[in-house]
Amino acid sequence: MKPEGISYLKRNISKGLTKSSLQNLKITLLRGFLGFSFLLCIFAIPAFAHHPFEGNPADFGFLTGFFSGLAHPLIGLDHLLFLLSIGLIGGFKAKRWVPTLLCFGLIGTFLSVYTPLLIPGIEIFVAISILLSALISLGNISPMAMIPLIIAHGYALGQPMVGAEPTPIIFYLIGLLFSELVLIVLGILSFRKLWQFKKFFSLALIASGLALSFVAAY
């Protein structure tokens, strides 16, 4: 066989291996995310016990408020997945949208703390928002729908601080904003590198949203 023929054969074998490896990686990722979503159905019940500190909010100090705000989005699985999912939405430009989303989330938290209302099913809606965020990332819903969704998350995040003094509330908001900012930026940077697997991440979020909605409803 001529050298040119051997080179051509090597290139095609290399391409075939690359395509095969990529396909196997996609299948592995899909199985992993679907398995993760299934596990959510089993272990997600504690995910709705969001607040890291027990007790009366009126007794909280500034450190309790700060660390509570810092931890709340991390230990609340629905909030964690939603904030990370923002990185999947290609219509968002980080410099423009991240401050906007944080501001609207803060509005929701203020409304919750200072004009507390008992909204039936708020936890179910927060869980469903993960599914809606995935549909937004797939282009089925306008990215503008993220604004009311993050307001709802902000409202749910503010409920544990109802009745607290102004100082711990301020420090709670500082910790909360920092935690939300880190998670949103982390999602943007991570999904930017894994953009070719966007569909698989979106499907996993849909399954996760359904699982958490089921847990919240029952």
Stockholm file with secondary structure:
# STOCKHOLM 1.0

chainA/1-218         MKPEGISYLKRNISKGLTKSSLQNLKITLLRGFLGFSFLLCIFAIPAFAHHPFEGNPADFGFLTGFFSGLAHPLIGLDHLLFLLSIGLIGGFKAKRWVPTLLCFGLIGTFLSVYTPLLIPGIEIFVAISILLSALISLGNISPMAMIPLIIAHGYALGQPMVGAEPTPIIFYLIGLLFSELVLIVLGILSFRKLWQFKKFFSLALIASGLALSFVAAY
#=GR chainA/1-218 SS CCHHHHHHHHHHHHHHHHHHHHHHHHHHHHHHHHHHHHHHHHHCGGGGCCCSSCSCGGGCCHHHHHHHHHHHHHHCHHHHHHHHHGGGCTTCCHHHHHHHHHHHHHHHHHHHHHSCCCCTTHHHHHHHHHHHHHHHHTTSSCGGGHHHHHHHHHHHHHGGGTTCCHHHHHHHHHHHHHHHHHHHHHHHHHHHHTGGGHHHHHHHHHHHHHHHHHHHHC
#=GC SS_cons         CCHHHHHHHHHHHHHHHHHHHHHHHHHHHHHHHHHHHHHHHHHCGGGGCCCSSCSCGGGCCHHHHHHHHHHHHHHCHHHHHHHHHGGGCTTCCHHHHHHHHHHHHHHHHHHHHHSCCCCTTHHHHHHHHHHHHHHHHTTSSCGGGHHHHHHHHHHHHHGGGTTCCHHHHHHHHHHHHHHHHHHHHHHHHHHHHTGGGHHHHHHHHHHHHHHHHHHHHC
//
